[in-house]
Amino acid sequence: DYSLSASYVGALGRKLPASVDRNYPVYGPGATTGNVNSRRPYQPGVIGAARVLESSFASDYHGLQLAAEKRGAHFSAKAYYTFSKALEDTEYQGGGLPAFQNSNRLERERGRASNDRTHVFVLSAVWRIDYVREGSSLLKALLNDWTLSGIVRLQSGSPLTIGSGLDRNLDGLTSDRADIVGDPELDSGRPREELIEQWFDTTAFAQPAIGTDGTAGRNIIDGPGFRNVDLGLFRDIRLGGRFMLQLRAEATNVFNIVNLSNPGTGLNAP
């Protein structure tokens, strides 16, 4: 009636393509956002960005997957839990071509994938009451032929990147990240009002100095997690012969759990 399983799941991607600017501007004295093309190494002022499609990037996924199942005539349930981590050399989850902070320093782009969820738990269960045999006919008619079902889902939040919002390295792009100057983690057990007001410590980030890249990595903060409970209650009314009437009551997010959206990730975002 019971089954348990544990699995390691790994998925490795190699030689993934991305478009890299191989005529990336060089920062130096007198650099501004207005003279980007004149600072390019190949034919400055003539050729702009030279984006080359290179198949030299990688992705890695490693996960522990646990599953449990209870089978029975009256009660059955399945539970799944995943503890995992997904890494990428650049952002492949947003669609389109990745935007690098600095095309000459691609090693700084490796980080968690945007669809990475450290913890995911799902439970589904069905309880059918049709086994009451003691008591009067009225009591058995009232208690039998009920079915209660539920689905519970809990998961970690999505990873977030804190962007500068400005072109601090003067390469003509606004894909710069912020500098990290402290610990951004705050207690997630604080009152909801405090979580809404400040999900992470914003003072842990600052604007990079002009001509430099942001020191914060990609996807280093987890956004708010997700919790949801769906319930269904069914009652079978036998009408005789092959006919039966079923009354159904179903509710999504039955406990009205409020799941917070991700906070702003621009350094000057509200």
Secondary structure, 3 states (H helix, E strand, C coil): CEEEEEEEEEEEEEEEEEEEECCCCCCCCCCCCCCCHHHCCCCCCCCCCCEEEEEEEEEEEEEEEEEEEECCCCEEEEEEEEEEEEEECCCCCCCCCCCCCCCCCHHHHCEECCCCCCEEEEEEEEEEECCCCCCCHHHHHHHCCEEEEEEEEEECCCEECCECCCCCCCCCCCCCECEECCCCCCCCCCCHHHHHHCCCCHHHEECCCCCCCCCCCCCCEECCCEEEEEEEEEEEEEEECCEEEEEEEEECCCCCCCCCCCCCCECCCC
